[in-house]
Amino acid sequence: MGWLSVAVLRGYALAGPVMMLLYPLYASIIAIESADKEDDQQWLTYWVLYSVVSLLEMAAGPVIAWIPFYSTTKLVIASWLVLPQFRGGIILYEKFVSPYLNAATGQTDQKLTHSQRKVLGSISPDAQASVAAYIKENGPGSFDELMRRETANMHDEKVAEEKKHDGYSSSDPE
């Protein structure tokens, strides 16, 4: 039984650095390489929170040493922030940081949908600036409506082209 408890304790000691440093480092590198901006927000928020907690731990180290289950609680919270199933960093950003930031800068809080973020992540920076200006001027709902209209137009053009193509192929003599 002695070797099992040693293995569990060593595994627990490794869980913190792996969950709080190694996996976030790996995921941050992947986020940098991806076109999606939502994962950038997730990992930037995580690293800001990690830095704040690290600074607080350095300043209040002797006090924190007396808090029961502090390491376990910190590991659970870090897991919530890190694991993509929970999206803890984005939740904290949207609930606490964004409203205060928008109030401080005087900007309106216009949230983009997942599909809007996906479209913005797949186009050039110049096009992103144009879309951002359109959304700021007309609101996110108008961007959705514009995307629906363009999708419908593209579908109608494709159907018309297919009918035109089918008309030529059926009347061609063999």
N, C-alpha and C positions, 0 to 999 in steps of 0.2 A: 504493500500500500504506500510505502514511502516514495518509491520511484514515480508513482502515479501523481501524487501531490506535487512533487518537484516538477514534473512535466506540465501539469496544469498551471502552476505558478509561473513557469518560464513562458508558456504560451500566452498567459494573461499579460506578462510583462512585454511581450512582443506585439500584442494586439494594439496597444496604444500607438506606438510609432507607425505601424503598418496602416492603421485606420486614419491616423491624423496627419501623416506625412507622405508615406510612399504612394498610397492609392491616390490622394489628391494631387500629388506631383504628376503621376502618370495621366490622370484625367485632365489636368490642366494643359499638359502638352497636347493631348488629343484635341481639346477644345480650341487651342491656338490654331491647329491645323484645319479645323472644320470651318465651314461657311456659316454655320448656325451661330447666332449671337446669344441665344438663351443659355447655352452651356458656358459661354464666357462670363455672363452675369452670375451664374451659379458659382463658378470657381473664384471669381474676383471677390464675391461676397464672402465665400468661405475663408479666403486668405486674409481678408480684412478682419473678420471675426477671430481667426486664429491668432493674428498679431495682437489684437486687443486683449484677448485672454492671456496670451503669453506675457504681455506687459503687466497685467494685473497680478499674475502669478509671481512675477519677479518682485513686484512691490509689496505684495501681501503674503509672501512665502511662509513666514512663521505662523500667521493666522490660519492660512489654508491647511497647514499640516494638522491642525486640530479638528478640521471638519470631517465627520465620519463619512465614509464611502465617497469622498470627493473624486478619487481617481475613476471609480466605476461610473459615477454620474457624468463625469467629463467624457468618458469613453462612449456612453450611451448618447449624449448630446452630439458629440462629434460624428457618431454613426448616422444620426438623423440628418445632420448637415451634409454629410458626404454621400450617402447612398442615393442613387438616382431615383429609386422608388419613392422616396419621401420628398425630394426637392426642397430640403430645409433652408438652404441658402436663398433660394428664390422667394420662398414664403416670407422669411425674415426681411428681405429687401422690400418686397411689395407691401408688407404690413407696417414696417417701422421706418425704414430709411427713405423710401420714395415719397411718402406723404410729407415728411418734414423737409426733404430736399425741395420738393415742388413748392411748398409754402415759403421756403426761404428764398427761392429764386423767382417766385411769382409765375411759374409755368403751370399750365393746366395739366392735370393728370390724365392723359389719353393713353389707355392701355391698348396694345396691339394684340390681336388674336394669334394663336399658334401658326395658322396658315399665313397670316400677314408677315410674321417674323420669318417664316420659311421662304416666302417670296423675296423679302428684302435681303435675306442672306445669300440668295442665289444670283443677284444682279450686281452690276458694277457700282463702285462708290458714287459716281456721278448720277447714275440712275437712282440710287438710294437717296441722294440729296434731293432730287426732284420729287420722289415719292414722299419723302418726309415733309417737304414744303406743301405738297398737295394735301397730306393728312392734317398738317397744322392749320391750313387754311379752311379745309372742308370737313374735317373730323374723320375718325376711323371708319364710321359707318359708310361714308361716301366712297372710301377706298374699296370696301367690300362690294358695294353696288357696282362700281367701275369694273372690278374683277369679274363679277357675275355677268355683266353685259358683254365684256370682251370674250369671256369663255363661250357665251351663247353665240356671239358673232362668229367666232372661230369654228364652232360646231356647225352653224348654218352654212358657212363657206365650204367646209369639208363635205357636207351632204350635197351641196350644189355641184361641187367638183366631181363627186362620185357619180351623180346622176348624169352629168355631162359626159363623163368618161364611159359610163354604161351605155349611153345613147349612141356614141360613136362606135363602140365595139359591137353592138347588136346590129347596126346597119351596114357594117363593112362587109363587102362580098368576099367570099372565101375562094 
